[in-house]
Amino acid sequence: MVDGIKLSDECLVLEDELLQMRLVSSYDNQLMYYIYEKGKDDRVGYCDLRIGHSAYLYYYGNIGYRIRQQYQGNCYAYRAVRMLLEVAKKLNMDYLIITVSPENVASIKTIEKVGADYIKTVKVPIWHPLYHSERVKRIYRLDL
């Protein structure tokens, strides 16, 4: 159950032609999935969907992902985000905020490839937990 919404079985395991994503936790309005190549047990990364909109999530974004170095360059983050979009729609989200550090060129390409629109670059406020590790974020919006 997330944000008072019971997750359907189709949200527990997500698949496309190459990847399978398995829900490993749901807490505090966040769904965490591990990403695998279909038919294999070696985890290639993870992604998460943070549900809702707040000042706190504005800097974190609604979607996060990390692909292990040896699997980068295969569009796995793009594929994972595309699958998460379907979950967000099922959870009645109208749009997603996706953020990225300005120097993360690969992630910027992923975000733009998925169709998100660049809004602006902002400084992370001192009160936000990200402030200690990241000072600037590019903000994108993706209407669902």
trRosetta pair geometry for C-beta under 8 A, 3 or more apart (Angstrom, degrees):
i j d omega theta_ij theta_ji phi_ij phi_ji
1 4 6.8 -1 175 -127 106 13
1 5 6.7 158 -158 74 66 35
1 6 5.3 -34 -100 -95 81 57
1 7 7.0 -146 -85 -5 27 81
1 26 7.5 158 59 116 32 133
2 5 5.6 -28 71 60 72 89
2 7 6.2 56 5 -52 105 103
2 26 5.2 -93 -71 -178 105 123
2 29 5.8 106 -171 -123 91 48
2 30 7.9 -165 -136 27 120 19
2 31 6.4 -41 -84 -58 155 97
2 51 5.9 109 155 9 120 155
2 91 7.0 -38 92 -122 123 131
3 29 4.9 59 -58 -111 98 99
3 51 5.2 -114 -22 112 139 139
3 52 6.6 166 -99 -51 142 109
3 91 7.3 80 53 -166 129 116
5 91 5.9 145 84 -132 163 82
5 92 7.9 -171 -93 17 154 107
7 11 4.4 -110 -172 74 103 136
7 12 6.7 119 131 -60 123 76
7 23 7.6 115 147 -111 162 173
7 26 6.8 -149 -23 -77 144 168
7 31 7.8 119 -95 -103 144 129
8 11 5.3 102 59 0 70 100
8 12 8.0 -120 105 -15 47 86
8 90 7.0 -99 21 178 118 143
9 12 5.6 -43 -160 11 46 119
10 13 8.0 -80 -154 59 33 64
10 14 8.0 68 163 -91 65 68
10 90 7.9 -175 87 -99 109 163
11 14 7.4 -3 -149 -60 37 97
11 23 6.8 49 133 -51 74 142
11 31 7.6 -78 165 -138 112 155
11 87 5.3 101 -132 -123 101 102
11 90 6.4 -145 -76 84 119 153
12 22 7.4 2 155 -153 68 61
12 23 4.9 -93 -148 23 52 125
13 20 6.5 -13 -172 -172 97 98
13 21 7.0 158 -158 81 48 54
13 22 5.5 -8 -108 -106 80 67
13 23 7.1 -105 -63 4 45 85
14 20 7.3 153 82 -160 50 48
14 21 4.3 -6 58 56 99 106
14 33 6.9 -19 27 -137 116 154
14 83 4.3 116 154 177 138 130
14 84 7.7 178 51 -65 178 50
14 86 7.4 151 -133 64 125 122
14 87 7.1 -72 -76 -48 139 114
15 19 6.9 -172 -143 96 52 56
15 20 4.9 -11 -101 -107 89 72
15 21 7.4 -163 -70 21 44 69
15 38 6.7 76 -148 -101 106 113
15 83 7.7 126 26 -118 10 138
16 19 5.5 27 44 47 92 84
16 79 5.6 -128 42 -168 148 111
16 82 7.3 43 -64 88 147 121
16 83 6.3 -124 -35 -69 107 113
17 38 7.6 -104 143 -11 32 150
18 37 6.5 -51 168 -143 79 74
18 38 5.9 -154 176 -1 25 110
18 74 8.0 -151 151 155 153 116
18 76 7.8 -113 111 -103 125 78
18 79 6.5 -62 62 -140 111 169
19 35 5.9 -24 -163 -164 124 94
19 36 6.8 139 -158 76 70 45
19 37 6.5 -65 -104 -114 60 36
19 38 6.1 -134 -101 -41 7 84
19 44 7.7 -96 -122 44 107 138
19 76 6.3 123 -79 -141 138 86
19 79 5.3 131 12 123 138 135
19 80 6.7 -84 131 -72 164 75
19 83 7.5 -118 90 -25 120 146
20 35 7.7 148 80 -157 44 48
20 36 5.0 -21 65 67 92 99
20 37 7.7 31 19 123 84 14
20 38 5.1 110 -26 -100 98 66
21 33 4.1 25 175 169 109 135
21 34 7.0 167 -152 78 62 39
21 35 5.3 -22 -100 -100 84 65
21 36 7.5 171 -86 22 35 72
21 47 7.0 -42 -133 44 136 110
21 80 6.2 115 -77 -130 136 87
21 83 5.8 155 15 105 140 153
22 33 6.3 147 68 -155 32 79
22 34 5.4 -15 57 55 90 90
22 36 7.0 24 -4 1 105 116
23 26 6.6 -1 -178 -44 120 101
23 31 6.1 -54 -130 -169 105 101
23 32 7.3 104 -156 76 60 50
23 33 5.6 -45 -90 -95 47 79
24 32 5.3 -58 62 102 91 97
24 33 6.6 138 5 -123 85 25
24 34 5.3 62 -33 -16 131 100
24 46 7.9 -59 24 -130 134 116
25 30 7.8 14 109 101 94 90
25 31 7.7 171 92 -151 53 39
25 32 4.5 13 54 44 90 116
26 30 7.0 -179 -148 86 49 47
26 31 5.1 -7 -105 -104 89 69
26 32 7.4 -159 -72 19 44 72
27 30 6.2 -18 70 55 57 90
29 50 6.6 60 119 -166 89 62
29 51 4.4 -119 -179 59 94 97
29 52 5.5 -2 168 0 150 120
30 48 5.7 12 -179 176 100 123
30 49 7.0 167 -153 83 55 48
30 50 5.0 -14 -105 -105 90 69
30 51 7.0 -155 -78 9 38 81
31 48 6.2 168 85 -155 52 70
31 49 4.6 4 51 51 103 97
31 51 7.4 65 -8 -32 94 107
31 87 6.8 -104 67 153 160 150
32 46 6.4 -1 -174 -178 90 121
32 47 7.9 169 -152 90 51 36
32 48 4.6 -22 -101 -100 63 106
33 46 6.4 161 87 -158 52 69
33 47 5.4 -11 62 63 101 79
33 48 6.8 171 18 -87 71 49
33 49 7.9 39 -6 -5 108 92
33 80 7.3 179 89 -157 128 108
33 84 7.6 -151 17 -82 140 100
34 43 5.1 -58 -177 -130 115 119
34 45 7.7 169 -159 97 57 35
34 46 5.3 -41 -107 -101 52 86
35 43 6.8 97 67 -165 54 74
35 44 5.0 -68 106 66 99 91
35 45 4.6 -2 47 66 123 76
35 46 6.1 -165 1 -88 89 26
35 47 6.3 61 -46 -3 117 97
35 65 8.0 42 -26 -151 141 104
35 67 7.3 -47 70 -106 146 79
35 76 6.3 114 153 171 146 116
35 80 5.4 -54 -95 -92 135 129
36 40 5.9 -165 176 79 100 76
36 41 6.7 -27 -140 -128 136 22
36 42 7.0 132 -138 72 87 43
36 43 5.9 -63 -84 -107 79 50
36 44 6.3 139 -117 5 27 92
37 40 4.5 21 73 36 96 125
37 42 7.2 9 25 65 102 89
37 44 6.0 88 -34 -35 80 132
37 71 8.0 -150 -49 -129 107 129
43 46 7.4 8 176 -57 121 80
43 68 7.4 107 112 -22 76 132
44 67 6.1 -10 147 -149 89 83
44 68 5.7 -129 -168 27 45 103
44 71 4.1 134 -156 -124 104 176
44 76 5.8 -100 128 -164 137 164
45 65 6.5 51 144 180 130 85
45 66 5.3 -162 -158 99 106 55
45 67 3.9 -67 -61 -108 152 45
45 68 5.4 -152 -71 -11 78 70
45 71 6.5 -135 -29 75 104 137
45 76 6.4 129 24 122 131 132
45 77 7.4 -43 98 -79 163 77
45 80 7.4 -92 88 -47 118 159
46 65 7.0 -167 98 -143 49 57
46 66 5.9 11 52 52 79 88
47 63 6.9 -5 -176 -170 104 89
47 64 6.6 173 -154 91 58 52
47 65 3.9 -9 -105 -101 92 92
47 66 7.7 177 -79 20 56 52
47 77 7.4 141 -84 -137 122 66
47 80 4.4 154 -21 155 154 132
47 81 7.0 -145 -151 -69 151 57
47 84 6.1 -114 132 -52 131 136
48 63 7.2 168 85 -149 52 47
48 64 5.0 2 51 55 95 95
48 65 7.5 -175 18 -73 59 55
49 62 6.5 6 -159 160 65 83
49 63 6.0 -13 -105 -100 61 73
49 84 4.9 176 -71 -161 115 115
49 87 5.8 -147 -19 95 170 128
49 88 6.1 -150 -154 -69 134 90
49 91 8.0 147 139 18 137 151
50 57 5.5 -173 124 -129 131 117
50 60 6.3 28 20 112 169 124
50 61 7.1 119 39 105 125 49
50 62 5.0 -139 63 -143 82 47
50 63 7.3 -144 19 -60 81 29
50 64 7.3 51 -18 -5 109 100
51 62 7.3 67 -88 -148 25 100
51 88 7.7 -179 -106 -121 80 76
51 91 5.8 -88 -124 152 125 151
51 93 6.8 -130 -140 -68 76 124
52 57 6.4 155 93 -11 80 161
53 57 6.0 -128 -137 74 34 130
53 58 7.4 58 -167 -67 77 79
53 62 7.7 -37 -85 -72 71 114
53 97 7.0 104 -121 -4 95 120
54 57 4.8 88 48 14 78 98
54 58 6.9 -117 96 -20 42 85
55 58 5.4 -38 -150 11 33 123
55 59 7.8 20 160 -8 57 97
56 59 7.2 -76 -178 34 30 95
56 60 6.8 4 146 3 68 117
56 128 7.1 161 -129 -125 58 93
57 60 5.3 -67 -138 54 46 104
57 61 6.9 -105 175 55 73 5
57 62 6.3 47 174 -75 121 64
57 97 6.8 123 134 59 91 126
58 61 7.9 20 176 -70 18 41
58 97 6.0 -44 -130 135 50 168
58 99 7.8 87 152 -55 44 134
58 139 7.3 -7 176 -122 81 130
59 99 6.2 40 -175 -70 33 175
59 122 7.6 -109 -104 90 87 125
59 124 5.4 93 -150 -124 137 92
59 125 7.6 -123 -62 22 149 82
59 128 5.2 21 52 -162 162 158
59 130 5.4 -150 138 28 124 144
59 137 5.7 155 -151 9 73 160
60 64 7.1 -50 171 -57 88 121
60 99 6.7 161 128 36 13 132
60 130 6.8 -174 -77 -48 71 130
61 64 6.4 131 79 -64 110 77
61 96 7.6 47 -177 165 83 90
61 97 5.2 -136 -130 113 61 80
61 98 4.8 58 -157 -136 130 31
61 99 3.8 -150 -51 13 114 86
61 100 7.9 38 -48 -41 154 57
61 139 8.0 -173 -86 -129 94 68
62 88 7.1 68 148 -112 135 134
62 93 7.3 128 -161 -166 155 156
62 96 4.2 -121 60 -152 139 88
62 97 5.3 112 -10 50 95 65
62 98 6.6 -64 46 -72 80 62
63 81 5.9 75 169 -125 153 92
63 84 5.8 124 -119 111 119 153
63 96 6.0 30 -17 177 107 138
63 98 5.2 -19 49 -106 104 97
65 77 4.8 138 116 -137 144 95
65 80 5.6 134 -122 92 140 138
65 81 6.6 -89 -28 -60 148 89
65 110 7.9 -107 64 136 136 157
67 71 5.2 -118 173 91 102 103
67 72 5.2 133 103 -85 119 72
67 74 7.9 -165 -175 46 150 94
67 76 5.1 124 -114 77 136 121
67 77 5.3 -102 -30 -53 123 94
68 71 5.1 65 67 20 83 107
68 72 7.5 -135 94 -34 38 82
69 72 5.7 -37 -151 -2 37 117
71 74 5.9 -64 176 21 70 128
71 76 5.9 2 147 1 112 154
72 76 7.8 -104 -108 32 36 112
72 106 7.0 1 -169 -175 119 160
75 78 4.4 -42 -170 39 83 123
75 79 5.9 88 130 -25 85 96
75 110 7.9 158 -139 -112 61 92
76 79 5.6 -54 -146 39 34 111
76 80 6.2 36 155 -21 67 106
77 80 5.7 -54 -146 37 31 112
77 81 6.3 32 155 -19 65 105
77 106 8.0 101 30 142 149 100
77 107 7.1 -83 145 -114 163 70
77 110 4.7 -27 103 -133 119 154
78 81 5.9 -56 -149 36 28 109
78 82 6.5 30 153 -21 63 106
78 110 5.0 -140 -70 -143 79 87
78 113 5.5 -35 -119 95 127 132
78 114 6.1 -168 -143 -64 77 93
79 82 5.7 -52 -150 33 32 114
79 83 6.7 29 153 -16 63 104
80 83 5.9 -57 -154 36 33 109
80 84 6.4 31 150 -18 66 107
81 84 5.5 -56 -147 37 35 112
81 85 6.6 48 151 -32 65 96
81 98 7.9 30 -140 -111 132 146
81 110 6.7 130 -3 161 146 107
81 111 7.9 -161 -131 -99 170 52
81 114 5.1 -60 113 -95 135 152
82 85 5.7 -42 -157 17 33 118
82 86 7.7 34 149 -17 58 96
82 114 6.4 -152 -69 -126 75 102
83 86 6.0 -50 -166 26 41 111
83 87 7.2 38 143 -14 66 102
84 87 5.4 -51 -153 36 46 113
84 88 6.2 50 149 -23 72 102
85 88 5.6 -52 -148 35 33 114
85 89 6.5 36 152 -21 64 102
85 96 7.5 -104 -110 -10 76 144
85 114 7.5 178 -52 -174 134 119
85 142 7.5 -85 -111 133 112 138
85 144 6.6 176 -166 -114 90 106
86 89 5.7 -50 -151 33 33 113
86 90 6.6 34 150 -19 63 104
87 90 5.6 -55 -152 36 34 112
87 91 6.4 24 152 -10 67 109
88 91 5.7 -64 -148 45 31 106
88 93 4.3 -58 179 48 90 130
88 96 6.0 -34 -152 -65 165 118
88 144 6.0 -144 111 -85 113 154
89 92 7.6 43 179 -74 34 23
89 93 6.9 -84 -78 51 29 79
89 144 5.3 -165 -85 175 86 133
93 96 6.5 55 140 -67 136 78
93 144 6.0 80 100 17 81 151
94 143 7.0 -28 153 -149 74 73
94 144 5.9 -168 -178 49 25 98
95 141 5.8 1 174 -173 127 95
95 142 6.3 160 -162 82 74 47
95 143 4.8 -36 -102 -106 100 52
95 144 5.9 -163 -87 3 36 83
96 116 7.6 -76 84 -104 98 116
96 141 7.3 156 81 -156 48 49
96 142 4.7 -8 56 58 96 101
96 144 6.8 76 -14 -42 90 107
97 139 6.4 -28 -163 -161 103 93
97 140 7.1 141 -161 77 51 53
97 141 6.0 -26 -101 -99 63 67
98 111 5.2 -180 116 -131 136 116
98 114 7.9 74 -9 70 171 136
98 116 5.3 -74 40 -111 127 166
98 140 4.6 -25 66 69 90 109
98 141 7.8 175 21 -84 76 19
98 142 6.2 35 -6 -8 116 114
99 137 4.4 -3 -172 -177 119 125
99 138 6.6 154 -156 75 62 51
99 139 5.6 -21 -102 -102 87 59
99 140 7.1 -177 -82 22 36 78
100 104 5.2 -123 178 68 103 122
100 107 4.7 178 -134 115 130 120
100 108 5.6 -180 107 -74 156 69
100 111 6.0 -126 -27 -22 139 148
100 137 6.9 127 60 -158 28 75
100 138 5.1 -22 64 56 83 103
100 140 7.4 25 4 -4 103 115
101 104 4.6 89 64 -9 88 110
101 107 7.7 68 42 58 73 139
101 134 5.6 -115 -92 -138 109 125
101 136 6.9 89 -144 83 68 76
101 137 6.6 -58 -88 -107 45 58
101 138 7.5 63 154 9 5 89
102 108 7.9 37 -148 -67 37 133
102 121 6.3 30 -78 -130 119 129
102 136 5.7 -18 -7 112 115 120
102 137 7.8 -174 -35 -137 77 16
102 138 5.5 116 -84 -37 69 107
104 107 4.1 2 137 31 117 117
104 108 6.2 142 97 -24 72 86
105 108 5.5 -54 -147 34 33 114
105 109 6.5 35 155 -20 65 102
106 109 5.8 -54 -155 33 32 112
106 110 6.6 33 148 -20 64 104
107 110 5.3 -48 -149 33 39 115
107 111 6.3 39 153 -19 68 104
108 111 5.8 -54 -147 37 31 110
108 112 6.3 25 156 -13 65 109
108 138 6.8 29 -105 66 105 156
109 112 6.0 -59 -144 42 29 106
109 113 6.0 33 155 -24 65 110
110 113 5.7 -57 -145 35 27 113
110 114 6.5 23 157 -18 63 106
111 114 6.1 -57 -152 34 28 108
111 116 4.9 -52 172 46 85 132
111 140 5.2 155 168 13 129 167
112 115 7.8 72 178 -60 34 13
112 116 6.6 -90 -92 57 34 80
112 118 7.6 -9 -92 -44 97 98
112 140 7.8 -131 -72 -118 59 147
114 142 6.7 -25 118 -109 107 146
115 142 6.2 93 92 -132 83 103
116 140 3.8 59 144 158 127 126
116 141 6.3 159 -163 74 88 25
116 142 4.0 -63 -99 -66 84 97
117 140 6.3 152 73 -159 35 78
117 141 5.4 -24 60 62 92 81
117 142 7.3 155 12 -83 70 48
117 143 8.0 15 7 -6 117 91
118 138 6.7 -43 -137 178 98 109
118 139 7.7 104 -161 82 55 52
118 140 5.6 -44 -95 -100 43 81
119 139 4.5 -48 58 102 115 99
119 140 6.3 174 -2 -108 88 23
119 141 5.4 73 -53 -12 119 103
120 138 7.8 -157 112 -149 28 56
120 139 5.7 4 59 47 63 109
121 136 6.2 14 177 -180 102 105
121 137 7.1 178 -151 91 61 38
121 138 5.1 -32 -98 -99 81 65
121 139 7.3 178 -93 9 27 79
122 136 7.2 168 87 -152 38 62
122 137 5.7 -16 61 62 85 85
122 139 6.0 30 3 -22 113 120
123 135 6.3 -24 -151 164 79 77
123 136 5.9 -40 -106 -98 52 70
124 128 5.2 -109 178 67 94 133
124 130 4.9 -107 -155 96 150 108
124 131 4.9 -167 119 -88 112 65
124 134 5.8 94 -16 104 153 80
124 135 5.5 -137 34 -152 103 28
124 136 6.7 -121 -10 -66 87 19
124 137 5.9 82 -63 -11 94 106
125 128 5.1 99 65 -8 79 104
125 131 6.6 -69 97 -76 37 123
126 131 5.3 102 -132 -145 33 163
127 131 7.3 109 45 -22 22 144
128 131 5.1 124 70 -32 76 96
129 132 7.0 -45 -180 18 49 105
130 133 6.1 -82 -163 55 55 89
130 134 4.9 -37 171 53 100 100
130 137 7.5 24 134 -52 153 127
131 134 7.5 -79 -104 68 15 54
131 135 6.8 52 -149 -103 58 61
134 137 6.5 68 139 -65 126 89
